[in-house]
């Protein structure tokens, strides 16, 4: 025991006693008043991508800066840099070894400095949330000041009050599956059953949303990620309004379905896998999309030249290949009643 010390250096284990009771934890930063770091949940950064799996804006990752780890998304690629001539190029995604200037949004504020001022608090790594593999590394350029001017407005009428007025427990029913699996058909029948019982519902359908909210998006992986991000945020607002929300989207990637789940509270997200073998979905082909995809007329078509990642722990799995839509819809309504969402 050395007793009180006038100073401590890097690598030394010390105990610090604070003058005031302050809740601090791993990742927080101690600084002198004249050398305070920035604290924000958004910053611009130079990012180098180090994975064979491309980086897609809107997809959630883990970001570790110092000893602090938070959820993060790249909200915008300002430009990528041609490393041969340093020209600035437009980009919607980043591939292995590509470098870009990006805007990053974090799940909570963190302390940081510009990398030019402090390498320790200005550098970070990006980690895959499922595999824990390092996907990229970056250097903070500057904080985005707009984040400091936005504050959550407290409201007197709460989600619980809205739900109580409607006599139901708000939830997102997230129907996922291949094109032609029967997602929209089953979701429509579920809503009809609930509406007949006087429940307050709303359906967000993949095709319908692309006529308005997402009409600017295509079907590349990057656009699919943004498509699901927008829909998930919209569904969260409807849940806050006390509604039972039926979301019918292919939503092929596990990471985006997980992102949607994490936006909501415990028990507010029910993943429903409309499990239809691709052979049956292709036989149905109500819109002729599989035929066009096989002929090369549609690119990035899920199940043909773009992957569908089967849910690993869906709350409900509907065997659409062997049961009719009315029977499948009844299974969903039964689940809602058995788990207290409706009486």
Secondary structure by P-SEA (a helix, b strand, c coil): cccccccccccbbbbbbbcccccccccbbbbccccccccccbbbbbccccccccccccbbbbbbcccbbbbbbccccccccccccbbbbbbccccccccccccccccbbbbbcccccccccccbbbbccccccccbbbbbcccccccccbbbbbbcccaaaaaaaacbbbbbbbbbbccccaaaaaaaaaaaaaaaaccccccccaaaaaacccccccccaaaaaaaaaaaaaaaaaaaaaccbbbbbcccccaaaaaaaaaacccccbbbbbccccaaaaaaacccaaaaaaaaccccccccccbbbbcccccccccccccccaaaaaaaaaaaaaaacccc
